[in-house]
Amino acid sequence: MLRAAEFDNVVVMRTVSKLGLAGIRLGYMAGRPDWIMQFDKVRPPYNH
């Protein structure tokens, strides 16, 4: 995560399914705001 800001074309996505929480589908994504907006265009409406 610390070096992700050095690159323009990197998005970091992580989930906590390894912690036994796969049923709730909890995770996060970090990256440039313009890339995040593009991902939001294809995210299902119930995923907020």
Predicted model as a PDB file, atoms N, CA, C, CB and O in Angstrom, pLDDT in the B-factor column:
MODEL        1                                                                  
ATOM      1  N   MET A   1       0.815  -1.191   0.000  1.00 78.00           N  
ATOM      2  CA  MET A   1       0.000   0.000   0.000  1.00 78.00           C  
ATOM      3  C   MET A   1       0.859   1.256   0.000  1.00 78.00           C  
ATOM      4  CB  MET A   1      -0.927  -0.002   1.192  1.00 78.00           C  
ATOM      5  O   MET A   1       0.495   2.242  -0.640  1.00 78.00           O  
ATOM      6  N   LEU A   2       1.955   1.246   0.679  1.00 81.00           N  
ATOM      7  CA  LEU A   2       2.766   2.462   0.760  1.00 81.00           C  
ATOM      8  C   LEU A   2       3.316   2.870  -0.593  1.00 81.00           C  
ATOM      9  CB  LEU A   2       3.906   2.266   1.734  1.00 81.00           C  
ATOM     10  O   LEU A   2       3.408   4.064  -0.881  1.00 81.00           O  
ATOM     11  N   ARG A   3       3.680   1.924  -1.420  1.00 83.00           N  
ATOM     12  CA  ARG A   3       4.263   2.251  -2.725  1.00 83.00           C  
ATOM     13  C   ARG A   3       3.211   2.434  -3.806  1.00 83.00           C  
ATOM     14  CB  ARG A   3       5.229   1.170  -3.144  1.00 83.00           C  
ATOM     15  O   ARG A   3       3.550   2.866  -4.908  1.00 83.00           O  
ATOM     16  N   ALA A   4       1.964   2.127  -3.538  1.00 80.00           N  
ATOM     17  CA  ALA A   4       0.919   2.247  -4.554  1.00 80.00           C  
ATOM     18  C   ALA A   4       0.779   3.675  -5.064  1.00 80.00           C  
ATOM     19  CB  ALA A   4      -0.410   1.771  -3.994  1.00 80.00           C  
ATOM     20  O   ALA A   4       0.435   3.879  -6.228  1.00 80.00           O  
ATOM     21  N   ALA A   5       1.035   4.656  -4.226  1.00 82.00           N  
ATOM     22  CA  ALA A   5       0.913   6.061  -4.636  1.00 82.00           C  
ATOM     23  C   ALA A   5       1.998   6.467  -5.633  1.00 82.00           C  
ATOM     24  CB  ALA A   5       0.976   6.969  -3.414  1.00 82.00           C  
ATOM     25  O   ALA A   5       1.872   7.499  -6.292  1.00 82.00           O  
ATOM     26  N   GLU A   6       3.047   5.681  -5.750  1.00 87.00           N  
ATOM     27  CA  GLU A   6       4.127   6.001  -6.680  1.00 87.00           C  
ATOM     28  C   GLU A   6       3.757   5.730  -8.136  1.00 87.00           C  
ATOM     29  CB  GLU A   6       5.357   5.212  -6.320  1.00 87.00           C  
ATOM     30  O   GLU A   6       4.415   6.234  -9.047  1.00 87.00           O  
ATOM     31  N   PHE A   7       2.712   4.941  -8.360  1.00 87.00           N  
ATOM     32  CA  PHE A   7       2.344   4.510  -9.702  1.00 87.00           C  
ATOM     33  C   PHE A   7       0.964   5.029 -10.070  1.00 87.00           C  
ATOM     34  CB  PHE A   7       2.382   2.985  -9.807  1.00 87.00           C  
ATOM     35  O   PHE A   7       0.070   5.087  -9.226  1.00 87.00           O  
ATOM     36  N   ASP A   8       0.791   5.407 -11.333  1.00 85.00           N  
ATOM     37  CA  ASP A   8      -0.503   5.916 -11.795  1.00 85.00           C  
ATOM     38  C   ASP A   8      -1.495   4.814 -12.140  1.00 85.00           C  
ATOM     39  CB  ASP A   8      -0.303   6.793 -12.994  1.00 85.00           C  
ATOM     40  O   ASP A   8      -2.697   5.070 -12.208  1.00 85.00           O  
ATOM     41  N   ASN A   9      -1.019   3.605 -12.357  1.00 90.00           N  
ATOM     42  CA  ASN A   9      -1.896   2.543 -12.858  1.00 90.00           C  
ATOM     43  C   ASN A   9      -2.043   1.388 -11.879  1.00 90.00           C  
ATOM     44  CB  ASN A   9      -1.372   2.022 -14.172  1.00 90.00           C  
ATOM     45  O   ASN A   9      -2.125   0.234 -12.300  1.00 90.00           O  
ATOM     46  N   VAL A  10      -2.079   1.676 -10.571  1.00 91.00           N  
ATOM     47  CA  VAL A  10      -2.198   0.629  -9.560  1.00 91.00           C  
ATOM     48  C   VAL A  10      -3.458   0.845  -8.738  1.00 91.00           C  
ATOM     49  CB  VAL A  10      -0.955   0.603  -8.645  1.00 91.00           C  
ATOM     50  O   VAL A  10      -3.720   1.951  -8.263  1.00 91.00           O  
ATOM     51  N   VAL A  11      -4.243  -0.226  -8.573  1.00 92.00           N  
ATOM     52  CA  VAL A  11      -5.395  -0.242  -7.680  1.00 92.00           C  
ATOM     53  C   VAL A  11      -5.194  -1.438  -6.762  1.00 92.00           C  
ATOM     54  CB  VAL A  11      -6.773  -0.325  -8.475  1.00 92.00           C  
ATOM     55  O   VAL A  11      -4.914  -2.542  -7.228  1.00 92.00           O  
ATOM     56  N   VAL A  12      -5.334  -1.224  -5.468  1.00 91.00           N  
ATOM     57  CA  VAL A  12      -5.170  -2.288  -4.490  1.00 91.00           C  
ATOM     58  C   VAL A  12      -6.545  -2.699  -3.992  1.00 91.00           C  
ATOM     59  CB  VAL A  12      -4.258  -1.839  -3.313  1.00 91.00           C  
ATOM     60  O   VAL A  12      -7.309  -1.866  -3.505  1.00 91.00           O  
ATOM     61  N   MET A  13      -6.862  -3.991  -4.113  1.00 89.00           N  
ATOM     62  CA  MET A  13      -8.127  -4.518  -3.627  1.00 89.00           C  
ATOM     63  C   MET A  13      -7.832  -5.627  -2.636  1.00 89.00           C  
ATOM     64  CB  MET A  13      -9.016  -5.032  -4.795  1.00 89.00           C  
ATOM     65  O   MET A  13      -7.030  -6.518  -2.917  1.00 89.00           O  
ATOM     66  N   ARG A  14      -8.479  -5.580  -1.471  1.00 86.00           N  
ATOM     67  CA  ARG A  14      -8.264  -6.583  -0.441  1.00 86.00           C  
ATOM     68  C   ARG A  14      -9.609  -7.032   0.115  1.00 86.00           C  
ATOM     69  CB  ARG A  14      -7.360  -6.033   0.686  1.00 86.00           C  
ATOM     70  O   ARG A  14     -10.569  -6.261   0.135  1.00 86.00           O  
ATOM     71  N   THR A  15      -9.674  -8.277   0.565  1.00 79.00           N  
ATOM     72  CA  THR A  15     -10.862  -8.792   1.237  1.00 79.00           C  
ATOM     73  C   THR A  15     -10.442  -9.385   2.574  1.00 79.00           C  
ATOM     74  CB  THR A  15     -11.594  -9.856   0.359  1.00 79.00           C  
ATOM     75  O   THR A  15      -9.264  -9.652   2.809  1.00 79.00           O  
ATOM     76  N   VAL A  16     -11.414  -9.583   3.436  1.00 74.00           N  
ATOM     77  CA  VAL A  16     -11.136 -10.210   4.724  1.00 74.00           C  
ATOM     78  C   VAL A  16     -11.690 -11.629   4.772  1.00 74.00           C  
ATOM     79  CB  VAL A  16     -11.726  -9.375   5.862  1.00 74.00           C  
ATOM     80  O   VAL A  16     -11.942 -12.155   5.856  1.00 74.00           O  
ATOM     81  N   SER A  17     -11.880 -12.245   3.627  1.00 71.00           N  
ATOM     82  CA  SER A  17     -12.433 -13.596   3.602  1.00 71.00           C  
ATOM     83  C   SER A  17     -11.510 -14.602   4.282  1.00 71.00           C  
ATOM     84  CB  SER A  17     -12.695 -14.024   2.169  1.00 71.00           C  
ATOM     85  O   SER A  17     -11.979 -15.634   4.762  1.00 71.00           O  
ATOM     86  N   LYS A  18     -10.216 -14.323   4.332  1.00 67.00           N  
ATOM     87  CA  LYS A  18      -9.281 -15.233   5.003  1.00 67.00           C  
ATOM     88  C   LYS A  18      -9.476 -15.233   6.509  1.00 67.00           C  
ATOM     89  CB  LYS A  18      -7.845 -14.854   4.672  1.00 67.00           C  
ATOM     90  O   LYS A  18      -9.001 -16.140   7.192  1.00 67.00           O  
ATOM     91  N   LEU A  19     -10.161 -14.239   7.034  1.00 66.00           N  
ATOM     92  CA  LEU A  19     -10.397 -14.151   8.467  1.00 66.00           C  
ATOM     93  C   LEU A  19     -11.691 -14.841   8.884  1.00 66.00           C  
ATOM     94  CB  LEU A  19     -10.429 -12.704   8.895  1.00 66.00           C  
ATOM     95  O   LEU A  19     -12.140 -14.682  10.019  1.00 66.00           O  
ATOM     96  N   GLY A  20     -12.286 -15.597   7.984  1.00 66.00           N  
ATOM     97  CA  GLY A  20     -13.523 -16.290   8.304  1.00 66.00           C  
ATOM     98  C   GLY A  20     -14.766 -15.461   8.077  1.00 66.00           C  
ATOM     99  O   GLY A  20     -15.840 -15.835   8.550  1.00 66.00           O  
ATOM    100  N   LEU A  21     -14.663 -14.363   7.378  1.00 63.00           N  
ATOM    101  CA  LEU A  21     -15.809 -13.479   7.151  1.00 63.00           C  
ATOM    102  C   LEU A  21     -16.251 -13.488   5.702  1.00 63.00           C  
ATOM    103  CB  LEU A  21     -15.473 -12.063   7.573  1.00 63.00           C  
ATOM    104  O   LEU A  21     -16.772 -12.485   5.213  1.00 63.00           O  
ATOM    105  N   ALA A  22     -16.055 -14.593   5.006  1.00 61.00           N  
ATOM    106  CA  ALA A  22     -16.382 -14.638   3.580  1.00 61.00           C  
ATOM    107  C   ALA A  22     -17.871 -14.434   3.321  1.00 61.00           C  
ATOM    108  CB  ALA A  22     -15.939 -15.962   2.988  1.00 61.00           C  
ATOM    109  O   ALA A  22     -18.243 -13.928   2.263  1.00 61.00           O  
ATOM    110  N   GLY A  23     -18.720 -14.812   4.257  1.00 70.00           N  
ATOM    111  CA  GLY A  23     -20.155 -14.690   4.065  1.00 70.00           C  
ATOM    112  C   GLY A  23     -20.647 -13.258   3.986  1.00 70.00           C  
ATOM    113  O   GLY A  23     -21.690 -13.001   3.385  1.00 70.00           O  
ATOM    114  N   ILE A  24     -19.919 -12.313   4.580  1.00 75.00           N  
ATOM    115  CA  ILE A  24     -20.386 -10.928   4.543  1.00 75.00           C  
ATOM    116  C   ILE A  24     -19.720 -10.118   3.440  1.00 75.00           C  
ATOM    117  CB  ILE A  24     -20.140 -10.265   5.876  1.00 75.00           C  
ATOM    118  O   ILE A  24     -20.079  -8.960   3.227  1.00 75.00           O  
ATOM    119  N   ARG A  25     -18.769 -10.696   2.746  1.00 72.00           N  
ATOM    120  CA  ARG A  25     -18.105 -10.067   1.600  1.00 72.00           C  
ATOM    121  C   ARG A  25     -17.604  -8.662   1.916  1.00 72.00           C  
ATOM    122  CB  ARG A  25     -19.052 -10.014   0.418  1.00 72.00           C  
ATOM    123  O   ARG A  25     -18.004  -7.689   1.276  1.00 72.00           O  
ATOM    124  N   LEU A  26     -16.743  -8.571   2.889  1.00 77.00           N  
ATOM    125  CA  LEU A  26     -16.197  -7.295   3.324  1.00 77.00           C  
ATOM    126  C   LEU A  26     -14.817  -7.096   2.728  1.00 77.00           C  
ATOM    127  CB  LEU A  26     -16.139  -7.219   4.855  1.00 77.00           C  
ATOM    128  O   LEU A  26     -13.988  -8.005   2.767  1.00 77.00           O  
ATOM    129  N   GLY A  27     -14.559  -5.924   2.179  1.00 81.00           N  
ATOM    130  CA  GLY A  27     -13.269  -5.642   1.585  1.00 81.00           C  
ATOM    131  C   GLY A  27     -13.123  -4.159   1.308  1.00 81.00           C  
ATOM    132  O   GLY A  27     -14.009  -3.366   1.624  1.00 81.00           O  
ATOM    133  N   TYR A  28     -11.994  -3.792   0.713  1.00 87.00           N  
ATOM    134  CA  TYR A  28     -11.768  -2.392   0.376  1.00 87.00           C  
ATOM    135  C   TYR A  28     -10.935  -2.280  -0.883  1.00 87.00           C  
ATOM    136  CB  TYR A  28     -11.085  -1.660   1.531  1.00 87.00           C  
ATOM    137  O   TYR A  28     -10.265  -3.231  -1.286  1.00 87.00           O  
ATOM    138  N   MET A  29     -10.983  -1.126  -1.492  1.00 90.00           N  
ATOM    139  CA  MET A  29     -10.210  -0.838  -2.686  1.00 90.00           C  
ATOM    140  C   MET A  29      -9.607   0.555  -2.523  1.00 90.00           C  
ATOM    141  CB  MET A  29     -11.094  -0.935  -3.978  1.00 90.00           C  
ATOM    142  O   MET A  29     -10.276   1.488  -2.077  1.00 90.00           O  
ATOM    143  N   ALA A  30      -8.337   0.678  -2.890  1.00 90.00           N  
ATOM    144  CA  ALA A  30      -7.652   1.970  -2.796  1.00 90.00           C  
ATOM    145  C   ALA A  30      -6.934   2.239  -4.100  1.00 90.00           C  
ATOM    146  CB  ALA A  30      -6.654   1.999  -1.605  1.00 90.00           C  
ATOM    147  O   ALA A  30      -6.332   1.339  -4.685  1.00 90.00           O  
ATOM    148  N   GLY A  31      -6.999   3.475  -4.554  1.00 89.00           N  
ATOM    149  CA  GLY A  31      -6.329   3.859  -5.793  1.00 89.00           C  
ATOM    150  C   GLY A  31      -6.627   5.309  -6.128  1.00 89.00           C  
ATOM    151  O   GLY A  31      -7.198   6.049  -5.327  1.00 89.00           O  
ATOM    152  N   ARG A  32      -6.232   5.691  -7.316  1.00 89.00           N  
ATOM    153  CA  ARG A  32      -6.484   7.065  -7.764  1.00 89.00           C  
ATOM    154  C   ARG A  32      -7.985   7.300  -7.876  1.00 89.00           C  
ATOM    155  CB  ARG A  32      -5.786   7.344  -9.125  1.00 89.00           C  
ATOM    156  O   ARG A  32      -8.715   6.409  -8.310  1.00 89.00           O  
ATOM    157  N   PRO A  33      -8.459   8.490  -7.489  1.00 90.00           N  
ATOM    158  CA  PRO A  33      -9.899   8.762  -7.524  1.00 90.00           C  
ATOM    159  C   PRO A  33     -10.534   8.551  -8.896  1.00 90.00           C  
ATOM    160  CB  PRO A  33     -10.151  10.170  -7.079  1.00 90.00           C  
ATOM    161  O   PRO A  33     -11.667   8.074  -8.973  1.00 90.00           O  
ATOM    162  N   ASP A  34      -9.837   8.893  -9.980  1.00 91.00           N  
ATOM    163  CA  ASP A  34     -10.437   8.705 -11.304  1.00 91.00           C  
ATOM    164  C   ASP A  34     -10.585   7.221 -11.639  1.00 91.00           C  
ATOM    165  CB  ASP A  34      -9.590   9.404 -12.379  1.00 91.00           C  
ATOM    166  O   ASP A  34     -11.513   6.854 -12.360  1.00 91.00           O  
ATOM    167  N   TRP A  35      -9.706   6.365 -11.141  1.00 90.00           N  
ATOM    168  CA  TRP A  35      -9.860   4.920 -11.345  1.00 90.00           C  
ATOM    169  C   TRP A  35     -11.011   4.369 -10.504  1.00 90.00           C  
ATOM    170  CB  TRP A  35      -8.550   4.185 -10.996  1.00 90.00           C  
ATOM    171  O   TRP A  35     -11.767   3.513 -10.965  1.00 90.00           O  
ATOM    172  N   ILE A  36     -11.141   4.854  -9.283  1.00 90.00           N  
ATOM    173  CA  ILE A  36     -12.223   4.395  -8.409  1.00 90.00           C  
ATOM    174  C   ILE A  36     -13.581   4.753  -9.014  1.00 90.00           C  
ATOM    175  CB  ILE A  36     -12.084   5.014  -6.996  1.00 90.00           C  
ATOM    176  O   ILE A  36     -14.521   3.963  -8.929  1.00 90.00           O  
ATOM    177  N   MET A  37     -13.690   5.933  -9.623  1.00 92.00           N  
ATOM    178  CA  MET A  37     -14.943   6.319 -10.277  1.00 92.00           C  
ATOM    179  C   MET A  37     -15.294   5.366 -11.410  1.00 92.00           C  
ATOM    180  CB  MET A  37     -14.846   7.747 -10.811  1.00 92.00           C  
ATOM    181  O   MET A  37     -16.471   5.077 -11.625  1.00 92.00           O  
ATOM    182  N   GLN A  38     -14.299   4.872 -12.136  1.00 92.00           N  
ATOM    183  CA  GLN A  38     -14.564   3.917 -13.213  1.00 92.00           C  
ATOM    184  C   GLN A  38     -15.066   2.582 -12.658  1.00 92.00           C  
ATOM    185  CB  GLN A  38     -13.296   3.696 -14.052  1.00 92.00           C  
ATOM    186  O   GLN A  38     -15.958   1.971 -13.247  1.00 92.00           O  
ATOM    187  N   PHE A  39     -14.517   2.127 -11.553  1.00 89.00           N  
ATOM    188  CA  PHE A  39     -14.996   0.903 -10.919  1.00 89.00           C  
ATOM    189  C   PHE A  39     -16.417   1.083 -10.401  1.00 89.00           C  
ATOM    190  CB  PHE A  39     -14.064   0.490  -9.774  1.00 89.00           C  
ATOM    191  O   PHE A  39     -17.215   0.147 -10.460  1.00 89.00           O  
ATOM    192  N   ASP A  40     -16.750   2.273  -9.894  1.00 88.00           N  
ATOM    193  CA  ASP A  40     -18.099   2.531  -9.387  1.00 88.00           C  
ATOM    194  C   ASP A  40     -19.151   2.402 -10.482  1.00 88.00           C  
ATOM    195  CB  ASP A  40     -18.169   3.919  -8.767  1.00 88.00           C  
ATOM    196  O   ASP A  40     -20.307   2.099 -10.184  1.00 88.00           O  
ATOM    197  N   LYS A  41     -18.788   2.620 -11.719  1.00 90.00           N  
ATOM    198  CA  LYS A  41     -19.738   2.524 -12.830  1.00 90.00           C  
ATOM    199  C   LYS A  41     -20.247   1.106 -13.031  1.00 90.00           C  
ATOM    200  CB  LYS A  41     -19.096   3.017 -14.109  1.00 90.00           C  
ATOM    201  O   LYS A  41     -21.362   0.921 -13.520  1.00 90.00           O  
ATOM    202  N   VAL A  42     -19.459   0.102 -12.667  1.00 89.00           N  
ATOM    203  CA  VAL A  42     -19.865  -1.280 -12.890  1.00 89.00           C  
ATOM    204  C   VAL A  42     -20.195  -2.018 -11.599  1.00 89.00           C  
ATOM    205  CB  VAL A  42     -18.781  -2.014 -13.624  1.00 89.00           C  
ATOM    206  O   VAL A  42     -20.465  -3.219 -11.630  1.00 89.00           O  
ATOM    207  N   ARG A  43     -20.178  -1.327 -10.473  1.00 81.00           N  
ATOM    208  CA  ARG A  43     -20.497  -1.955  -9.194  1.00 81.00           C  
ATOM    209  C   ARG A  43     -22.012  -2.127  -9.077  1.00 81.00           C  
ATOM    210  CB  ARG A  43     -19.945  -1.111  -8.009  1.00 81.00           C  
ATOM    211  O   ARG A  43     -22.766  -1.212  -9.408  1.00 81.00           O  
ATOM    212  N   PRO A  44     -22.465  -3.299  -8.605  1.00 78.00           N  
ATOM    213  CA  PRO A  44     -23.911  -3.503  -8.438  1.00 78.00           C  
ATOM    214  C   PRO A  44     -24.497  -2.502  -7.423  1.00 78.00           C  
ATOM    215  CB  PRO A  44     -24.196  -4.958  -7.979  1.00 78.00           C  
ATOM    216  O   PRO A  44     -23.802  -2.085  -6.497  1.00 78.00           O  
ATOM    217  N   PRO A  45     -25.762  -2.119  -7.595  1.00 76.00           N  
ATOM    218  CA  PRO A  45     -26.364  -1.093  -6.728  1.00 76.00           C  
ATOM    219  C   PRO A  45     -26.481  -1.528  -5.274  1.00 76.00           C  
ATOM    220  CB  PRO A  45     -27.730  -0.726  -7.244  1.00 76.00           C  
ATOM    221  O   PRO A  45     -26.533  -0.662  -4.400  1.00 76.00           O  
ATOM    222  N   TYR A  46     -26.525  -2.803  -4.972  1.00 72.00           N  
ATOM    223  CA  TYR A  46     -26.667  -3.263  -3.590  1.00 72.00           C  
ATOM    224  C   TYR A  46     -25.317  -3.334  -2.877  1.00 72.00           C  
ATOM    225  CB  TYR A  46     -27.344  -4.631  -3.558  1.00 72.00           C  
ATOM    226  O   TYR A  46     -25.269  -3.746  -1.718  1.00 72.00           O  
ATOM    227  N   ASN A  47     -24.244  -2.953  -3.518  1.00 64.00           N  
ATOM    228  CA  ASN A  47     -22.898  -3.087  -2.986  1.00 64.00           C  
ATOM    229  C   ASN A  47     -22.371  -1.747  -2.479  1.00 64.00           C  
ATOM    230  CB  ASN A  47     -21.964  -3.652  -4.050  1.00 64.00           C  
ATOM    231  O   ASN A  47     -21.356  -1.263  -2.979  1.00 64.00           O  
ATOM    232  N   HIS A  48     -23.028  -1.146  -1.512  1.00 60.00           N  
ATOM    233  CA  HIS A  48     -22.562   0.145  -0.948  1.00 60.00           C  
ATOM    234  C   HIS A  48     -22.364   0.018   0.518  1.00 60.00           C  
ATOM    235  CB  HIS A  48     -23.549   1.279  -1.236  1.00 60.00           C  
ATOM    236  O   HIS A  48     -21.977   0.984   1.175  1.00 60.00           O  
TER     237      HIS A  48                                                      
ENDMDL                                                                          
END                                                                             
